[in-house]
């Protein structure tokens, strides 16, 4: 391993035995890594999502910047060089390669186009129109191949397109059927309808994808709620109302923890929050807890500022919550991290039980902390197993 501290490392090339790497994120960096030691030399910082790059015939390093919808270049061997804009107003470029004549060939994630670009003028033409979601391209001799998020690999030859490897689904986590009987698939970076018209049975029709205007994000759960209207959950913790035909998305709730399933009815939208083990109702700008994994006799967790202590099953033992607040209470309840004290008449420290009985009586707070535990204001905690 050379390095493990490059967030969203994506985009890599080798030129004259020198290794260049980018971080595909807003605020990303472009750098050279020493192949022996992993030492880095930063070429540029605060870049708008750089991606697959290549050194051109002129010795400059060309790279797409996806958020800016442009292609830039930089002198990789100069000190304090600044990036230069080559061309913009594209289709969200995510790769740059060079053909034998020194022209840029670039895949466009949003438009599905493969572009042929003059690096001197920025003039460009379309080599091929493929499915949106293009990810990268490469030359094998004079043969050009392009890959897609769906796993599809296509060969582009003189304007003709041949499917080398058909695509499929990435991570279909939910299905829904609307009033007309049409089946829809939430597939993360894609949202599909399954065709049922003559000649299209079983074929996937792309209604939206990650770079489409109005796309809600990486979609996990979906429920049809009207004609062309859906409620979805995303990996970013949002619950949204999505209308793909209008490229419109309305966020109903945000900041939730690992959302998955969703359903909708007269009582509102109900979602599952895997990160906290809760079932939530979303509506009218509010989020209500319908079910959670705190004790059944509690309709809601204690106040965020409260600390509740529980007796440890061992005689005289105690444990208490280490995390506060409604959103984290269900995590604290199983005792994954709890304050503990030794059992009565013993110097041994017991770990918090998987589940304890609630108690309002605090333990003796003057007990010193053992070496194996961390102290917090004269109390100690040991992570339970």
C-alpha positions, -999 to 999 in steps of 0.1 A, spaced: 0 0 0 13 34 -10 -12 56 9 -45 52 27 -54 89 32 -67 99 -2 -105 105 1 -124 94 -31 -92 83 -48 -103 80 -84 -83 88 -115 -49 74 -119 -23 73 -147 14 65 -151 37 86 -174 74 79 -179 73 57 -147 57 86 -127 24 80 -109 -3 106 -108 -35 103 -88 -66 124 -82 -94 126 -56 -128 126 -73 -146 150 -49 -154 186 -46 -123 202 -31 -102 172 -44 -65 172 -50 -43 162 -79 -9 148 -69 22 127 -79 30 98 -56 65 83 -52 60 47 -62 87 36 -37 78 56 -6 42 69 -12 54 105 -6 31 130 -23 37 161 -43 5 182 -47 0 196 -82 -34 213 -75 -59 215 -47 -96 225 -43 -105 210 -76 -142 203 -86 -142 165 -88 -112 156 -110 -114 121 -126 -96 98 -151 -66 117 -166 -38 112 -191 -7 131 -202 -10 145 -237 15 146 -265 25 181 -253 36 167 -219 7 184 -200 -16 164 -177 -52 166 -189 -81 158 -166 -119 162 -164 -134 182 -136 -169 169 -133 -186 195 -111 -173 223 -134 -184 203 -165 -150 211 -181 -116 196 -190 -85 212 -176 -47 207 -180 -16 214 -159 21 210 -163 29 180 -140 66 187 -139 66 224 -131 66 240 -97 36 261 -87 19 255 -120 -18 265 -123 -46 246 -141 -57 259 -175 -92 254 -189 -93 235 -222 -130 232 -230 -163 235 -211 -201 232 -214 -199 194 -220 -220 165 -207 -202 159 -173 -169 146 -185 -154 118 -164 -124 106 -185 -97 119 -208 -77 98 -232 -57 106 -264 -59 89 -297 -30 83 -321 -35 117 -337 -32 137 -304 -70 144 -300 -88 140 -267 -114 113 -264 -137 119 -235 -167 100 -221 -196 121 -207 -214 107 -177 -247 127 -180 -252 128 -218 -238 94 -227 -217 109 -255 -181 100 -265 -165 132 -276 -136 139 -300 -119 171 -288 -91 193 -303 -69 202 -273 -57 233 -290 -91 249 -298 -116 230 -277 -136 222 -308 -154 189 -305 -176 164 -323 -196 134 -311 -179 100 -319 -208 80 -305 -240 84 -285 -242 57 -258 -264 53 -227 -260 79 -200 -237 68 -172 -205 64 -191 -176 59 -167 -143 56 -186 -127 47 -219 -95 32 -232 -77 24 -264 -64 -11 -274 -43 -3 -304 -67 18 -325 -98 1 -310 -118 23 -286 -138 8 -257 -161 27 -233 -175 15 -199 -208 23 -182 -219 25 -145 -243 -4 -154 -213 -27 -163 -218 -24 -200 -187 -22 -222 -191 -10 -258 -167 -7 -287 -168 24 -308 -155 20 -344 -160 46 -370 -192 58 -355 -206 22 -351 -212 9 -317 -209 -28 -307 -218 -41 -273 -190 -62 -260 -205 -69 -226 -241 -61 -218 -250 -41 -187 -272 -51 -158 -284 -38 -125 -260 -24 -99 -278 -27 -65 -316 -29 -69 -328 -24 -34 -365 -17 -39 -394 -21 -64 -427 -4 -67 -458 -7 -90 -480 22 -100 -517 23 -107 -511 13 -143 -492 -18 -133 -458 -5 -144 -429 -19 -124 -402 5 -113 -367 -3 -99 -346 17 -75 -311 8 -85 -289 34 -68 -274 54 -95 -303 46 -118 -341 47 -116 -358 24 -141 -392 15 -155 -395 -21 -167 -411 -20 -202 -443 -40 -209 -452 -26 -243 -450 -51 -273 -413 -56 -282 -400 -41 -250 -411 -66 -223 -385 -69 -196 -363 -41 -209 -351 -14 -186 -361 22 -195 -339 48 -177 -361 75 -161 -333 92 -143 -297 86 -132 -271 102 -109 -262 131 -132 -297 138 -145 -312 171 -135 -334 167 -104 -322 132 -95 -325 128 -57 -293 110 -52 -283 73 -47 -318 58 -45 -325 29 -20 -362 28 -14 -391 38 -37 -429 40 -35 -452 51 -63 -476 78 -49 -492 91 -81 -490 94 -119 -452 98 -125 -446 107 -89 -426 87 -63 -413 90 -28 -377 77 -24 -351 73 2 -314 79 -5 -280 69 8 -275 105 18 -303 103 45 -330 121 25 -366 113 20 -377 130 -13 -407 133 -36 -394 127 -71 -410 134 -105 -385 122 -131 -405 134 -162 -403 170 -148 -367 165 -135 -381 177 -101 -372 166 -66 -386 179 -33 -368 170 -1 -393 160 27 -367 151 54 -329 151 56 -302 141 80 -315 106 87 -293 76 93 -291 48 67 -325 49 51 -339 19 32 -376 9 28 -404 34 22 -442 32 19 -469 58 16 -506 60 26 -533 82 41 -513 86 73 -482 98 55 -448 85 44 -432 58 65 -395 49 62 -371 25 79 -339 40 94 -314 12 96 -287 32 114 -309 36 145 -333 7 141 -363 30 139 -395 33 118 -403 69 111 -433 88 98 -425 118 76 -450 145 69 -458 182 71 -421 190 78 -420 167 108 -405 133 116 -423 111 141 -409 79 156 -434 50 152 -412 23 165 -376 20 179 -354 -5 198 -355 13 231 -376 -4 259 -412 -10 249 -425 7 281 -409 40 270 -430 58 244 -399 80 238 -363 82 250 -353 103 280 -345 140 275 -313 146 256 -297 161 287 -307 132 310 -285 103 320 -301 70 331 -283 43 350 -290 6 349 -280 -21 373 -256 -46 358 -268 -81 362 -238 -88 383 -246 -81 420 -239 -44 427 -228 -36 392 -240 -5 374 -238 8 339 -251 40 323 -256 56 290 -226 71 272 -246 86 243 -273 112 246 -301 125 225 -331 108 208 -312 99 176 -284 81 195 -304 66 224 -312 33 206 -275 28 200 -266 34 236 -294 12 249 -279 -22 239 -249 -12 260 -223 -10 232 -206 18 251 -216 23 288 -202 35 321 -194 7 345 -183 2 380 -170 -29 399 -193 -53 415 -198 -50 452 -169 -64 472 -148 -69 442 -120 -51 424 -129 -66 390 -147 -45 364 -175 -60 344 -186 -50 310 -220 -35 304 -246 -62 297 -263 -63 263 -295 -52 280 -301 -38 314 -331 -27 335 -336 10 338 -329 26 371 -329 62 383 -304 56 411 -268 65 401 -239 44 413 -212 55 436 -193 81 416 -163 81 438 -151 47 426 -116 51 410 -112 41 374 -93 9 367 -63 9 343 -82 -10 317 -110 15 314 -111 52 305 -122 77 330 -148 105 326 -152 127 357 -144 99 381 -165 74 362 -151 48 338 -164 31 308 -156 -2 291 -169 -10 256 -191 -41 258 -185 -70 235 
